[in-house]
Amino acid sequence: MTGSAGTHTSIATVSLSGSLTEKLAAAARAGFGGVEIFENDLLACPLAPEEIRARCADLGLSIDLYQPMRDVEGVPDEVFARNLRRARHKFELMNRLGADTVLVCSSVSPDAVDDDARAAGHLAQLAGLAEAFGIRVAYEALAWGRHVNTYDHAWRIVEAAGHPALGVCLDSFHILSRSSGPEDLEAIADIPGEKIFFLQLADAPLLAMDVLQWSRHYRCFPGQGGFDLAGLLRHVLAAGYRGPLSLEVFNDVFRQADAGPTAVDAHRSLLLLREAAGAAELPPAVVPTGVAFAELRTPDAEPVTALLTALGFARAARHRRKPVELWQRGEARILVNTAANARRDGTRLAAIGLESPDPAAAARRAEALLAPVLPRRRAPEDAPLDAVAAPDGTELFFCATGVAQLPDWRADFADLPDTPAPAAGAAPCAARIDHLALTQPWHHFDEATLFHRSVLGLTAQESVDLADPYGLLRSRAVASADGGVRIALTVGAAPTDDTAHAAHIALSTGDVVAAARAFRAAGGRLLPVPANYHDDLAARYDFADGELETYRELGILYDRDAGGAFRHCYTETVGRVFFELVQRDPGYQGYGAANAPVRLAAQHAGRR
């Protein structure tokens, strides 16, 4: 399949979960133009090859590659004769299937010998047989190949074989997992574009482990790992490659997750990769500048409003048509939604309003990157807000609060003039929302990070592990450069962790001690912190006289980095939401991750 600069996208069926027919349907719905059919998927499918071919045609999918054919070349003559017999059968099958390119991996067989001339001769014979069936052979160097484990070595053998039906397959994992720097990609320029028969793409986290295990379990989609895939793609396109951009991702999580969302995430990653490599243009990212509101949906407003009242919020407005109230303190706004559809799963953080300098452009970017656009039933007088769904189902609204010539979401609300103001002298506990912490479904963590980076233009920080009493949690923060928007994404280690942890809203304060005292005086309950924690603080930091005793009394936690200090405490949980009061020095960049194990243990104890 050819096209211009990798416009045709493809995905290996091994990258998705389910039966072959489910995988094909998911790939088509996500917008892929083709698939690589992994042999094991075909063998387990009850459909005949002709029926699979017809199914792909009905779905608008080309079959771009059949794979893999293993341990073919560089073996004793009698073994190679058996390999040719096996290949003939596969080529007949591929004709029935309608696939015209086969992937041949460099041999890992103990029978293989280190003889490039023998390997080239065998591949030339294989290509001659393939040509008789109208098939091309794409030779790939496995990173753990017995004698051939680099792409430039594979190309030397292909060049020596000199057969028109023989070319190379370049696989980003096999290349970049062995790479020591950008200079290792320069030899791609020595390969004529027409001899690069196929390109397979996968990212991976940078891990120090056996390369085979790394490959089989930890590959991910472009942009989710640490490889320079954009640099590799630029080299391949500059060499003249015009075939499919295809994903081949072996990942334990993806193989268990719903194929539909995984395929959408996969296609999004290719769109972003093409953008990063300069091979495509997308609507530019519009980075949000702040949080306009956080929406809580609840079947029982009383515990939520009691908590907000204790935090110093006042009920400021009511939606003109819906059972939604706006609670506000300073620039921090919380919507409390008691609509009938809020009654199914308890109190939860359901939607976030993001301040945007250009909400319409932000929505165009999101739609171009396959974010689900949320339909809205609204009256003609309602503010026209665009919203998309994040991978965890959280609704993201693009807002412009108080900006002339742009719709203001607050126009949908009627002010409540009789609402009492916060008590005089109350601490400014909620000047604005400092950050939001969202618990992700176990199989959406990498997808969520890529989504928030690509769709919203936020920058991702390094992933950290948090010690929960019942297992490890992974957390990764994404934020705007100025810290106006900060979102911490967290996931448990297994599917059973999905409902174990709540989301939370962190409220900034200039004085966390005063805010905590005001909250308690108003009847609020702070999460208790064990004395052992504050004993350890005394060993690690120097505090002013009485400072640590105050933190101990109120359950305030403390962290410090090169930029300053971070003081914070937590409310008890209502449903699946709790609040955090934070006092952040301007230079502090973190989220108090070192204190998360203490907080998690206290929350587990509270649930018991």
N, C-alpha and C positions, 0 to 999 in steps of 0.2 A: 504494500500500500504506500503510495507516495503522495506528497503534498508540498506545501511551501513552509519551510522552516518549522517543522514539527506541529503543524496545525491539527493533525489527526492524533487523537488520544486513544490509548488502549490500556487494558488492565489484565493481568494474569488472573485466571480464576482461582489460583491458590491464595490470592490476597483477600478473598472474601469467604464468609461462612455459608453453610447450607449446601443444598444439592446443586448440581450443575445448572439446572433450569432456573433455580432461584438466583443463582449468581448472574446468569445471563440477563435476567429481567432487571436485577438491581443495577447492573452496569449500564443497561440501556436507559433506564429511568434517570440515572445520574448524568446522562449526556455523553457517555463514551461512544466513540465511533467503532471500536473494535475490541477484541479480546485475544489473549493468549490462552489456549486451552491446555491445561495441565493434564498430563496423561492419567493420573489417578482419578481426576474428576470424570474423565470420559469412561474409564473402566467401571466406575460405580454407577454410571447412568443407565437406566433401562432403555433409553431411546437409541435407535440405530444411528450411525454417523450421518446418514442422509436426513434423518429427522432433526438432528441437532443443527445441521447445515440450514435446513428450512426454518427452524426456530430462530436462528441468528438473523437470517434474511428478513423474517417478519419483524424482528426487533430493530432492524437497521444496523446490525453489527456485522462487521467483517471479521473473519477468523485470520488474524495477522500472523500467528505463530502456533506451531504445535511443539510441545516440549515436555520433558527433555529426552534426548537420546544420549546415553551414558557409555563410557568406557569402550569407545570404538577403536581409537587409533593407537599406533605404537605398540601393538601386541604381536605375539607369535602368529605365523601365517594361518595355522589351523583355527586359532581363536578369531582372527579377522574374517575368515571364511564364514564362521557362524554369525559374526556381527553383520556381514552383508546380507545373509539370509534374514536376520531380524530386521534389518533396514528395509529390505524389499517389502516385507509385510507391513511395516509402518508407512511406507510410501503409498502402498495401495489403500491403506486406511485413510491417509491424508487426502487422497484423490476423492474418496467418498465423502470426506468431511468438507472439502473445499478449501483446505489450507495449503499454501504454496511455499511456506518457509518452515524449516525444522531447526530447532536448537540442538546443537551437539556440544556437550560440555567436555572440557579437557579431562583426560582419563585420570581416575584415582585408583585404577585396578593394580593390584600387585603384579599382574602379568605384564604391565606396560614397561617399556624400556626407554632409557634416555637417548633417543635417536631421532633428531628432527627430520632427517631425510626419510626415515621409515614412516613417521607420523604424517609428513607431507604426502607421501605416496599413497598411504591409506586414505587420507582425506580426499585426494584427487579421485581415487576409485569410487569412494562414497558419493562424491559430487557427480561423477559420471552416471552412476545409477540413478541418483536423484533427478538429474536433468532429463532422463528418459521419461520420468513421470511429471515433468513440468514443475519440479520442486527445487528450491535453493537451500543450501546448507549454511547456517550461521554458526561459526565456531567461536566458542566462548571459553576464556581462561578462568577456571575456578580459582579463587584465592588460595585454596588448599589442594590444587591439582598436584598430582604426583611429580610430574616433570615440567608441566606448563602451567604457570600460575600468575602470569602477568599479561596484560593485553598486548604489549609490544612483542612479546615472545609468540603469542598466538598469531599476530599479524605476520611475523617473519615466516612462520610455517605456511600460512595461507598464501603468502606471496610466492613462496617456493613451489607450492603445489600448482599454482598458475591455472586454475580452472575457473571458467566464467560463472559456474553455479556455486562457487565456494567464496564466502566472505567471512567477516567477523561479526560477532555480536559483542557490543560493549555494554558492560553491566557496571553501574556506578558503585554498587557495594563492593564487587570484587576488585575494582580499581582503587577506590578511595580507602578501603579498609587496609590496603597495603601502602598507601601513599605517605610519603614523608614531607610533601610540600607541593606547591603549584607547578614546580618544574617537572614533576612526574607526569603531568598531563600534556607536556609539550610534544611528545611523540605521536599524539593523536593526529597532528598535522601531517605526519608522514603517510597516513592511510588515505587513499583516494576516497572521496565521499561515496562513490558508487560501490565500493567494496565494504562499506559499513552497512551490513544487511539489516541490522536491528539494534535498537537501543533500549536497554532495560534500566529503570530508575528506582532507586530506593534510598532513603536516608537511614541513619542509625545514630543512637546516642554514642558518644565517644567513651567506649568501655575498654578496660584492659582485661581481655579474656580470650579464650580459644576462639579463633576466627570462625570455625564451623558452627559452634554453639551461638556465637554472636549473630551469624547470618541466619540461622534457622529459627531464632526466637525473638530477636530484638530489632529487626528492621522496622522502619516506619515510613510514613509518607513524606515526601519532600517538604522541608520546612519544620518538621517535627524533631529532627535530630541535629547533629553537629557537622555533617558533611557539607562541603562547598559544591553543591549540585549545580548551582547557577554557573560557576566557573567551568565545571566539566561540560555542561550543555553548550556554553559559548564555544568551547573548543570543538565539540562535535559538529555543531552547525557551521562553524567556520571551515571545517574540512569538507563541507558539501553534503552532509547527511540531510535527507528530506523524507525519511520514513517516519513511522509512528513514534510518539513519545509514550512509552509503555511502562506501567508500574508492575514490578514483581516484588511483593512484600511478604515475607514470612514473619508472622507476628502472632504470638499465642492469644493475645487479647482480641485482635481482629478476627481470628478464626472462631471466636465464641460470640462475637457481637452480631447484632442485626445487620444483615448485608446491605440493606437500603441506606441507612445513614453512613455506614462505612464507605460505600461507593461514592456518595456525595462528597464526603470529606476527601476521598482520594482524588476526585475530579477537581475539587477546589485547589488541592495542593499542586496539581499540574498547571492550572491557570496561574497560580502565583509564581511557580517556577519559571514559566514562560515570561511573565512580567519581569522577574528578577534578572533573567538572562538577556533582557532586551529584545525578546522575540515576539512580544505582544504588548498591546496597550490596554489597560483597564481604566475605568474611572478612578481618578486619584483618591487616595485615602483622605478622609476628613477626620482628623483626630478630635475626639470630644474634649471639651475644656472643663467640664465639671459634671456633677450629679444634680439634675433638676429635682428628682424625687426618687424615693423607693416605695414600692407599693406592697403592702401586706394584705393578703386575702385570708379571711378568717370566718369561721362559722359562728364565732362568739366574740363580739367586739369588746366586751367588758374587760377581760384581762389585758388586752392590748392597749386600750385607751387608759386604763389605770397605770400601766407601765409608762406610757407616753406622758401622762400627766406628772408622774413622779420625776421624769426626766426634764420637766420644765416646758414641754410642748403645750401649745394651746390649739384648740379646735378653731381653725381660721375660716373654713369655707366648706360648702357642701356641693357636690355635683348636681347640676340642674335636673338630670334625668335618671341618674344611677345611684345606687346605695353606696356611695363613696364619699368619705370625708377627708378633707385636707387638714393635717396637723402640722404646725410649723413652730420652729424656734430659730431665730436668725435666718441663715440661708439653708438650714436643714429642713427638708419637707418630707413628711411621711403620709402616704395615702392609705386609708383603712377601707378596704373593700369587703362588704358583707353580702355580695350578690349570691344568688342561689348556687352558682357553680363553685363558690368558695367553700361549700359545706362538705366536700368529699374527703379532703385530705388534711384538714386541720390548718392552723395558722402557718403560713409560709411566705417567704419572700418571692413574689410572683413576677414582678416587673420592675424595671429600672428606667428612669428617664435620664437621658444623657444630653447635656448641653452641647449643641453643635453650632459652629459658625455658619454651616450651610446644611440644614437638615435634608433637603432634597438631594444634594450631591452625596451625602452620607448614605441615603437610601439607595441611590443608583449603584454605589460601590458594593453595598451589601447584596443587592439583587444580582449584580454581575458575578459575584462570588458564591452564588447558589444559596444564600441565606434564605430560609423560608419567610416570605412576606406574609404578615398576618392580616387577614381580612378584618375590617372593622365595620360594625353596624353603627352608623352615626346619623344623627339628624342633620339637616342642612346647616343649622346654626353651630354645630360642633366644630371645634378646631380640627383642621385636617392634619393629623399626625401620622407619620410613617412609622411602622414598627416591624421588626423581624424577630424571629425566635433564635436564641442561642442553642447550642447543642443540648443543654440540660433542660430546655423548655422555657427558661426565663425569657420574658418578653422585653425587648429593648426598644425604647421609643427615642426618636431623634427630636430634640426640643430646642427651642430658642426662647428662653424666658425673658420677657421684657425687652425684646429687640424690635425696634421700629421696622415696619414693612414686612415682618414675618409673623405667622400665626403664633399666638401665645396659648399654651395649653390651659392656663389658668382662666381663660375666658369661659371655659366649660363649667366653672365653679361660681357659685354665688357666695359672697362674703357673709359672714355671721357677725354682725356688728356688736351683738351682745356677748360675745365670747370674752371671758375674763382674761386679762393679760397675766403673765407669770408674776408671782409674788415679788414685791420689791426686795432688792438685795439678793435675789436668787442667783446662784452661780451660772455663768454663761456656759452651760454644759454642752450645748449643741450649736456652735456657731455655723458649722457645716458638716457634711458627711466626709469623714477622712478617708475611709475605704469601705469596701464591701467584701465579704467573704462568702463564696458560693461553693457548696458541696456538689461535686459532679458525680453522675452515675459512673460506676467503676470502669466502664468501657469507653467513656467519652473524654478522658483526661487530656490526652494528646490532641484530640480533635478540638477541645475547648480552647486550649492554648493557641493552636493555629488559627482558630476562628477569631479570637479576640485580637490577635496580632494583625491578621490580614484584613478583616472586615472593619475593625475599629481603628487600626493603625497604632495600637498600643505596643509598647516594648516589653518583651518578656525578660524576667530575671531568671537566675538559675533555679532549678528545681531543688527543693530541700525535703528531707525525710523528717517526719515528726513522730515521736514515740508516744503512741496511744497505749493505755494499759492493755488493750486487747489486740495489738498489732500495730504495724507502721502505717502512717498516712503519708501521702505525697502532697506537696503543696508547691505551687508556682504562681508568683505574682506577675501581673501585667499592669503597666501604668503608662500614663502620658509623661512626657519629658519633665514637665513642671510639677508633677504630682497632683494636678487637678482632678484626675481620675485614677484611682487605684483599685484593682480587683484582685483578690487572692483566690485562686482556684485550688480546691483540695479534693482528694479522692482517697478512699480506703483501698486496702490491698486486695480485697475480694468482693464478689457480688453481695455478700451478706452485710457489707459495711454501708450499703446505699442508704439505709434509713437510720443509721446509728448516729449521725452527726448533723447538727443544725447549721443553717446559714446565719450570718450575723452582720449587723450594721454598726460600723465604728463611727462615733460622733466625736468631733474634735472639741477640745476645751483648752482654754488658756491656763486653767488651774484645776488639775484633776482631783486634788484633795478637796477643794471647795465644792466641786461638782459632786463628788462622792458623798460628802456630808449632806449637801442639799437633797440629793436623791434619797438618802436614808431618812432624812427628816421628813420627807414627803411620803414616807411609807414604802419606799422601794427596798428591794432585797438584793444585796450584792452577793456574788458567788464567794463563798468562804475559801480562804487559801490556807493550807497547813502551815503551822509555825516553823516546820523544818525548812520551808522555802526561804523565809525571811532570815532564819539563822544562817543559811548559806549565803544570802546576800551580804550579810555582815562580814563574811570572810572574803568576799570578792571585791567589794567596793567600799570606799570611804563616804560616809554620809554626815551631813550637819547634825548637830545635837538635836535629838528628838525626831529627826526625819524618818528614820527606819521604824521607830515605834508607831508613827502615824501610818506608815504603809502597812504595818502589821495589823493595826486596829481596823483599817478599812478594806483590807484585802487587795491592796494595790501592788502590782507587779512592776518590775523595773528591768530595763535593758539599756545597753549603751554600745555605740559603735564610734568610728572615727569622727563622725559628723555631729554627735551629740547624744542626748538621752531620750528615752521613751518610757513614759509612765502610763500605766493602763490598768483598768479593772473591768469586770464583767457583771452584767445583770444575770439573774436567773432566767431560765429559758421558758418562753411561752410557745407552746406548740413546737414548731421547728425553727424558731427564731429567737435570738437573744441580741442584746446591745452591748457595745464596748465603749467605754469612755477613755479617750486617749489624749495625752498631752505630749506632743511631738516637738522636740527641738527642730529648728528649721533645717539643720544639716543631716538629721537622722533619716536614713533611707529605708529602714526595714519595717517589720510588723510585729516585733516581739516574738519571733519564732522560737527563741530559746525557752520561752515561758509556756509554750503550747502544751508540753506534756503535763505541767502542773494544772493548767486550766482544764484539759481533757479529763484528767483523773478526778478533779473536783466535780466536773459535770457528770461523769459516770456515777460517782458516789451519790450525787444528788438524785439521780434517776432511781437508784436502788432505794 
